[in-house]
Amino acid sequence: MAVNSEQPIIIKKVKKGGGHGHHGGAWKVAYADFVTAMMAFFLLMWLLNTTSPEQKQGIADYFAPASISSTTSGSGGILGGTSLGDDGAKADGKLSVVQQMAPEAQDVTKEGQSSETADLESASEQALRDALAKKEQDSFASAAQSLRQSLQDMPELAELSKQILIDQTPEGLRIQLVDQEGRSMFKENSREPNDRARVLLRAVAKVITQLPNRVTISGHTSANAYGKKQDGDWALSAQRADASRQVLRGAGVDDDRIYQVSGKANSEPLYADDPTLAGNRRISIVLLREKPVLPDGL
């Protein structure tokens, strides 16, 4: 038997397994969706954090407007399934209804608006007055602190700081230059302030020029050793107040700022229980509280 020399042909199919491949690009799409969702989430959190309650309410009203009817039937509207007029099925019903209903409705609307507008204007005016009063109060407090600080920083004024009294009164910010035993502001029976008083007045002028308020200056004397008032004290206290005004003007205070200069003798003692004390002799300078000027329309 002859041997067949032809060998059978064997075909092998080899499957190449990926093993650890990337499984295509589907994961990229899922990851992108996840990142987008997280970004939207954090953006929403940020918006909720930065919006005010009024803005949140406005957004809620936008997505749930009050004008949407709460019912699904045609009778849920303003007509409630009834006819506009009683003039018949073919009548449009406008004339009788408008004549009967419109005048009363218009009057109520106008009255309601007028009352509400008046209330708002009154509230706005009061709020503005309160804000201006608080601003003036803060300005006075700042000016007082500035004067006290300048007295502490300047060696020549440190010893004189005890002769300045600063307080707030219903009239305004009051700065008083008072005498002490052995430390007077004026020579006896003299209208001219001494060097000590001039230094203090110049320090006060720096504070006055920082504020726009008008200024009053009054001079005060003390009673004599017997507690009696002297007629010459009226003229002397007025002259001392005017001499103080001149020093303030020389230190930069505009004459237009001076509202009043007066002499009160010993009619308003600082220490009422003892009118003879040296502290009753003083110059009182007041930065007046100004009535707030409101804008037109309030």
Summary of the structure (lengths in Angstrom):
residues: 298
radius of gyration: 43.9
end to end distance: 130.3
largest distance: 170.0
contacts: 711
relative contact order: 0.09
helix: 49%
strand: 12%
